[in-house]
């Protein structure tokens, strides 16, 4: 089981399930406890969290994604977790 499942980030985002995996990050479905809604959270892999080049790529990706998706927040959380929080859309 993925160690992020069930984790609470910043006392706000409860990680529910893994919905995607890529070369530099993993995407999770989470529930925002403050607004009571689902969000997608993209988390930079721990091995890249302190690599300035990967952080720059991650930041560029968030800016590029902003033209196609709603990005709520790009932030650095506890334990050097860098996230992009996106709107979650469930497709059937």
Residue pairs with C-beta under 8 A, 6 or more apart in sequence:
2 18
2 26
4 15
4 18
4 26
4 28
4 43
5 15
5 16
5 17
5 18
5 28
6 14
6 15
7 14
7 15
8 14
8 15
8 33
9 15
9 30
9 41
9 77
9 78
9 81
9 83
10 77
10 78
11 33
12 32
12 33
12 34
13 30
13 31
13 32
13 33
13 39
13 41
13 85
14 30
14 31
14 33
15 28
15 29
15 30
15 41
16 28
16 29
16 30
16 31
16 38
17 28
17 29
18 26
18 27
18 28
18 29
19 27
19 28
19 29
19 40
20 26
20 27
21 27
24 44
24 45
24 48
24 54
24 57
24 58
25 42
25 43
25 44
25 45
25 58
26 42
26 43
26 45
27 40
27 41
27 42
27 43
28 40
28 41
28 42
28 43
29 38
29 39
29 40
29 88
30 38
30 39
30 40
30 41
30 88
31 37
31 38
31 39
32 38
32 39
37 88
38 88
38 90
39 72
39 85
39 86
39 87
39 88
40 85
40 86
40 87
40 88
41 83
41 84
41 85
41 86
42 83
42 84
42 85
42 86
43 81
43 82
43 83
44 54
44 55
44 58
44 81
44 82
44 83
46 80
46 81
48 54
48 55
48 58
49 55
49 80
49 81
49 82
50 80
55 82
58 82
58 84
59 74
61 84
62 71
62 74
62 84
65 71
65 84
65 86
69 86
69 87
70 86
70 87
71 84
71 85
71 86
72 85
72 86
72 87
73 83
73 84
73 85
74 82
74 83
74 84
74 85
75 82
75 83
75 85
76 82
76 83
77 83
